[in-house]
Amino acid sequence: APRPRHARRTYYRQILASRRRIQKNWDDTPVTKVFRLGNEFHLLHSKVQCLKIREALADKKLAIYDAFCLFNDSRSGLLSLGEINGAMQYLKLQPTELDVIDFVTSADQDGD
């Protein structure tokens, strides 16, 4: 059975702490995705969501930058959960609240 995220994170931090190499912040390592996602299903689900969004943007003939400008209603340079939900609705993807949160969690690398 898969271990909970916090157990995996603790184990990985202990492994990093026991190394004799230069210590890195675990957030800066590629393995970080393992700790941010619940399991492999979430990783696969987020990849499928990205693919659906890209296909929907291509169908509407929107470049990624143009789509970002269209969906960034607040002009803040960041997309809020509401703006992402609105974008998915516009692209006719019919997301649930959990879909939007999972998408943001898997895509947001710096937590802003």
VEXVORO-50370 format. One line per field, with one value per residue: residue in one letter; x, y, z of N, C-alpha, C in turn. Coordinates in steps of 0.05 Angstrom, whole numbers, plus 5000, padded with zeros to 4 digits. Layout:
residues N
code <- [a ...] .
n_u <- [X ...] .
n_v <- [Y ...] .
n_w <- [Z ...] .
ca_u <- [X ...] .
ca_v <- [Y ...] .
ca_w <- [Z ...] .
c_u <- [X ...] .
c_v <- [Y ...] .
c_w <- [Z ...] .
***
This chain:
residues 112
code <- [a p r p r h a r r t y y r q i l a s r r r i q k n w d d t p v t k v f r l g n e f h l l h s k v q c l k i r e a l a d k k l a i y d a f c l f n d s r s g l l s l g e i n g a m q y l k l q p t e l d v i d f v t s a d q d g d] .
n_u <- [5017 5010 5049 5029 5031 5058 5091 5124 5150 5176 5211 5242 5266 5297 5333 5359 5383 5421 5460 5526 5537 5530 5477 5411 5352 5292 5249 5270 5283 5273 5241 5202 5149 5128 5115 5077 5033 4978 4978 4998 4954 4935 4977 4974 4922 4927 4961 4928 4888 4918 4930 4878 4864 4902 4887 4835 4847 4875 4834 4803 4837 4874 4933 4978 4996 4959 4912 4922 4922 4870 4841 4859 4829 4836 4882 4930 4973 4975 4937 4876 4839 4786 4790 4816 4777 4737 4762 4766 4712 4698 4726 4696 4703 4680 4695 4700 4701 4742 4773 4794 4824 4860 4887 4912 4944 4979 5004 5025 5086 5115 5082 5053] .
n_v <- [4976 5046 5096 5150 5220 5254 5218 5200 5248 5260 5216 5225 5274 5257 5223 5260 5290 5256 5252 5265 5303 5370 5403 5406 5443 5407 5423 5442 5399 5349 5308 5328 5330 5281 5286 5325 5308 5264 5210 5166 5168 5220 5249 5230 5246 5302 5311 5295 5334 5379 5367 5365 5419 5444 5423 5444 5498 5500 5485 5531 5565 5595 5622 5604 5649 5689 5666 5666 5722 5733 5705 5725 5763 5799 5824 5815 5785 5735 5675 5666 5618 5623 5648 5608 5568 5594 5597 5543 5531 5564 5538 5494 5449 5433 5431 5404 5432 5407 5388 5436 5454 5411 5416 5467 5457 5418 5446 5492 5513 5546 5562 5609] .
n_w <- [5000 4985 5018 5062 5042 5078 5106 5066 5053 5102 5104 5058 5071 5115 5088 5055 5095 5115 5077 5051 5016 4988 5018 4994 4987 4993 4963 4916 4885 4833 4851 4882 4863 4875 4928 4929 4902 4910 4892 4837 4804 4809 4785 4732 4721 4723 4680 4638 4643 4628 4575 4553 4560 4527 4477 4473 4471 4423 4388 4392 4369 4400 4425 4478 4509 4492 4510 4565 4575 4561 4600 4648 4684 4727 4716 4742 4732 4750 4753 4785 4825 4811 4761 4732 4736 4707 4657 4644 4641 4597 4558 4554 4587 4634 4692 4759 4826 4853 4811 4791 4835 4840 4791 4796 4841 4821 4781 4803 4821 4856 4896 4895] .
ca_u <- [5000 5026 5051 5018 5050 5076 5111 5144 5165 5194 5232 5260 5282 5318 5353 5375 5399 5443 5480 5549 5539 5518 5449 5392 5324 5278 5230 5285 5290 5251 5224 5181 5122 5119 5104 5055 5010 4969 4988 5003 4930 4934 4996 4962 4898 4936 4972 4905 4876 4935 4926 4851 4865 4917 4870 4813 4858 4881 4808 4794 4859 4886 4960 4977 4998 4934 4892 4927 4913 4840 4829 4869 4811 4846 4907 4950 4996 4971 4909 4864 4823 4761 4797 4821 4751 4724 4776 4758 4684 4699 4737 4676 4715 4662 4710 4690 4718 4765 4789 4808 4844 4881 4902 4929 4963 4999 5018 5038 5112 5126 5062 5041] .
ca_v <- [5000 5070 5111 5177 5240 5264 5198 5201 5273 5256 5197 5238 5294 5243 5214 5283 5299 5237 5253 5282 5324 5396 5399 5421 5444 5387 5436 5447 5374 5339 5288 5343 5323 5257 5294 5344 5294 5242 5185 5167 5176 5250 5258 5224 5263 5330 5311 5294 5360 5397 5359 5375 5448 5451 5416 5463 5524 5497 5486 5559 5580 5613 5616 5604 5676 5702 5654 5676 5749 5732 5694 5740 5786 5818 5836 5813 5769 5708 5666 5657 5594 5631 5653 5582 5555 5608 5589 5515 5532 5576 5517 5473 5425 5426 5421 5406 5448 5391 5388 5462 5454 5392 5428 5488 5444 5404 5464 5514 5504 5563 5567 5636] .
ca_w <- [5000 4984 5043 5061 5033 5100 5113 5044 5056 5125 5096 5039 5086 5130 5070 5047 5118 5120 5055 5057 4995 4994 5024 4978 4996 4978 4944 4892 4872 4816 4865 4897 4853 4890 4954 4925 4891 4927 4881 4809 4790 4808 4765 4706 4718 4717 4653 4620 4643 4612 4547 4545 4557 4502 4453 4471 4462 4395 4374 4391 4356 4419 4435 4508 4520 4487 4528 4592 4576 4560 4625 4671 4687 4747 4705 4763 4722 4761 4749 4810 4822 4797 4733 4720 4733 4685 4633 4638 4632 4571 4540 4555 4600 4656 4715 4786 4843 4859 4786 4790 4857 4833 4769 4807 4859 4806 4764 4818 4831 4877 4917 4894] .
c_u <- [5018 5026 5039 5040 5069 5097 5132 5162 5185 5217 5252 5278 5304 5340 5371 5394 5423 5464 5503 5553 5528 5488 5432 5366 5308 5258 5244 5292 5267 5232 5201 5153 5111 5105 5080 5030 5003 4980 4992 4978 4928 4953 4985 4938 4906 4947 4949 4891 4892 4931 4899 4851 4880 4901 4848 4823 4865 4855 4798 4815 4870 4914 4959 4979 4971 4912 4896 4917 4882 4828 4838 4853 4822 4871 4930 4975 4995 4942 4899 4848 4798 4767 4803 4795 4736 4736 4767 4729 4682 4708 4719 4687 4698 4677 4694 4709 4744 4784 4806 4830 4867 4899 4921 4951 4986 5016 5034 5063 5123 5106 5050 5014] .
c_v <- [5025 5084 5138 5197 5249 5244 5197 5225 5270 5238 5210 5259 5280 5233 5237 5292 5281 5238 5271 5303 5350 5392 5417 5422 5424 5398 5441 5422 5364 5320 5302 5336 5299 5264 5312 5331 5270 5215 5188 5175 5206 5261 5254 5242 5292 5332 5310 5321 5380 5392 5369 5405 5457 5445 5436 5490 5523 5498 5515 5577 5602 5604 5617 5632 5691 5692 5664 5705 5751 5724 5709 5766 5807 5833 5836 5799 5740 5700 5656 5631 5600 5636 5627 5567 5568 5600 5561 5514 5543 5555 5492 5447 5416 5415 5422 5424 5433 5389 5414 5463 5435 5403 5449 5476 5431 5423 5485 5504 5520 5572 5595 5633] .
c_w <- [5000 5012 5040 5053 5055 5108 5091 5047 5079 5118 5078 5053 5103 5112 5061 5070 5122 5098 5063 5036 5005 4997 5005 4992 4980 4958 4917 4876 4854 4830 4881 4888 4867 4915 4951 4915 4908 4918 4851 4793 4788 4787 4737 4701 4710 4689 4632 4620 4626 4583 4537 4541 4532 4477 4450 4462 4433 4378 4372 4378 4374 4426 4465 4520 4516 4505 4557 4594 4576 4587 4650 4675 4706 4738 4725 4754 4733 4757 4776 4804 4806 4767 4719 4716 4709 4658 4624 4629 4603 4550 4540 4566 4624 4680 4741 4802 4849 4835 4785 4811 4850 4811 4779 4824 4843 4789 4779 4831 4854 4898 4917 4882] .
***
